[in-house]
């Protein structure tokens, strides 16, 4: 009998493949920029998809809620900066 894979794990595998990493690398503590980018994308997808609070998401990921908060706020600022740069003539 096949074990049920959680939606969080399915997202992890999808993001890992997209970034050319293993799920273990994304879940780990590595600080290399490509791993961090994948991890933050995974966190963003989980939070946005299920409307979780930072604290709820942090418990899923095994990190402090401020880690998720800072990562997602940094991501939002970077997206806004890129969007504004594209709007300039």
DRENDO-1510 file (C-alpha; in Angstrom, 1 decimal, always signed):
<recs>
REC; n; res; u; v; w
REC; 1; UNK; +0.0; +0.0; +0.0 .
REC; 2; UNK; +1.3; +3.4; -1.0 .
REC; 3; UNK; +1.7; +6.1; +1.7 .
REC; 4; UNK; -0.3; +9.3; +1.3 .
REC; 5; UNK; +1.9; +12.3; +0.4 .
REC; 6; UNK; +0.8; +15.5; +2.0 .
REC; 7; UNK; +0.1; +18.6; -0.2 .
REC; 8; UNK; +3.1; +20.4; +1.6 .
REC; 9; UNK; +5.4; +17.6; +0.5 .
REC; 10; UNK; +4.0; +17.6; -3.1 .
REC; 11; UNK; +4.8; +21.3; -3.3 .
REC; 12; UNK; +8.3; +20.7; -1.9 .
REC; 13; UNK; +9.0; +18.1; -4.6 .
REC; 14; UNK; +7.7; +20.5; -7.3 .
REC; 15; UNK; +9.8; +23.4; -6.1 .
REC; 16; UNK; +12.8; +21.2; -5.6 .
REC; 17; UNK; +12.6; +19.9; -9.2 .
REC; 18; UNK; +12.1; +23.4; -10.6 .
REC; 19; UNK; +15.3; +24.5; -8.8 .
REC; 20; UNK; +17.3; +21.4; -9.6 .
REC; 21; UNK; +17.6; +20.4; -5.9 .
REC; 22; UNK; +16.6; +17.5; -3.8 .
REC; 23; UNK; +13.7; +18.0; -1.3 .
REC; 24; UNK; +16.2; +17.3; +1.5 .
REC; 25; UNK; +18.4; +20.2; +0.4 .
REC; 26; UNK; +15.4; +22.6; +0.3 .
REC; 27; UNK; +14.2; +21.4; +3.7 .
REC; 28; UNK; +17.8; +21.6; +5.2 .
REC; 29; UNK; +19.7; +24.5; +6.7 .
REC; 30; UNK; +22.0; +25.4; +3.7 .
REC; 31; UNK; +22.4; +29.1; +3.1 .
REC; 32; UNK; +23.4; +29.0; -0.6 .
REC; 33; UNK; +21.3; +31.5; -2.5 .
REC; 34; UNK; +19.7; +28.9; -4.9 .
REC; 35; UNK; +18.7; +26.7; -2.0 .
REC; 36; UNK; +17.4; +29.7; +0.0 .
REC; 37; UNK; +15.4; +30.9; -3.1 .
REC; 38; UNK; +13.8; +27.5; -3.4 .
REC; 39; UNK; +13.0; +27.3; +0.3 .
REC; 40; UNK; +11.4; +30.7; +0.3 .
REC; 41; UNK; +9.4; +29.8; -2.8 .
REC; 42; UNK; +8.1; +26.7; -1.0 .
REC; 43; UNK; +7.2; +28.7; +2.1 .
REC; 44; UNK; +5.4; +31.4; -0.1 .
REC; 45; UNK; +3.4; +28.7; -1.9 .
REC; 46; UNK; +2.3; +27.0; +1.3 .
REC; 47; UNK; +1.4; +30.2; +3.0 .
REC; 48; UNK; -0.5; +31.6; +0.0 .
REC; 49; UNK; -2.2; +28.4; -1.0 .
REC; 50; UNK; -3.6; +27.6; +2.4 .
REC; 51; UNK; -3.8; +31.0; +4.0 .
REC; 52; UNK; -1.6; +29.9; +7.0 .
REC; 53; UNK; -0.2; +32.4; +9.5 .
REC; 54; UNK; +3.5; +32.7; +9.7 .
REC; 55; UNK; +3.4; +30.8; +13.0 .
REC; 56; UNK; +1.4; +27.9; +11.5 .
REC; 57; UNK; +3.7; +27.7; +8.5 .
REC; 58; UNK; +6.8; +27.9; +10.7 .
REC; 59; UNK; +5.6; +24.8; +12.7 .
REC; 60; UNK; +5.2; +22.9; +9.4 .
REC; 61; UNK; +8.8; +23.8; +8.4 .
REC; 62; UNK; +10.4; +23.4; +11.8 .
REC; 63; UNK; +11.6; +26.9; +12.1 .
REC; 64; UNK; +10.8; +30.0; +14.1 .
REC; 65; UNK; +7.9; +32.1; +12.9 .
REC; 66; UNK; +10.2; +35.2; +12.6 .
REC; 67; UNK; +12.3; +33.2; +10.0 .
REC; 68; UNK; +9.2; +32.8; +7.8 .
REC; 69; UNK; +8.1; +36.3; +8.4 .
REC; 70; UNK; +11.4; +37.8; +7.4 .
REC; 71; UNK; +11.8; +35.6; +4.4 .
REC; 72; UNK; +8.4; +36.3; +3.0 .
REC; 73; UNK; +8.6; +40.1; +3.7 .
REC; 74; UNK; +12.0; +40.2; +1.9 .
REC; 75; UNK; +10.4; +38.3; -1.0 .
REC; 76; UNK; +7.5; +40.7; -1.1 .
REC; 77; UNK; +9.9; +43.7; -1.1 .
REC; 78; UNK; +12.0; +42.2; -3.9 .
REC; 79; UNK; +8.8; +41.6; -6.0 .
REC; 80; UNK; +7.6; +45.1; -5.5 .
REC; 81; UNK; +11.0; +46.5; -6.5 .
REC; 82; UNK; +11.0; +44.4; -9.7 .
REC; 83; UNK; +7.5; +45.5; -10.5 .
REC; 84; UNK; +8.3; +49.1; -10.0 .
REC; 85; UNK; +11.4; +48.9; -12.2 .
REC; 86; UNK; +9.4; +47.4; -15.0 .
REC; 87; UNK; +6.9; +50.2; -14.8 .
REC; 88; UNK; +9.5; +53.0; -15.3 .
REC; 89; UNK; +9.8; +54.3; -18.8 .
</recs>
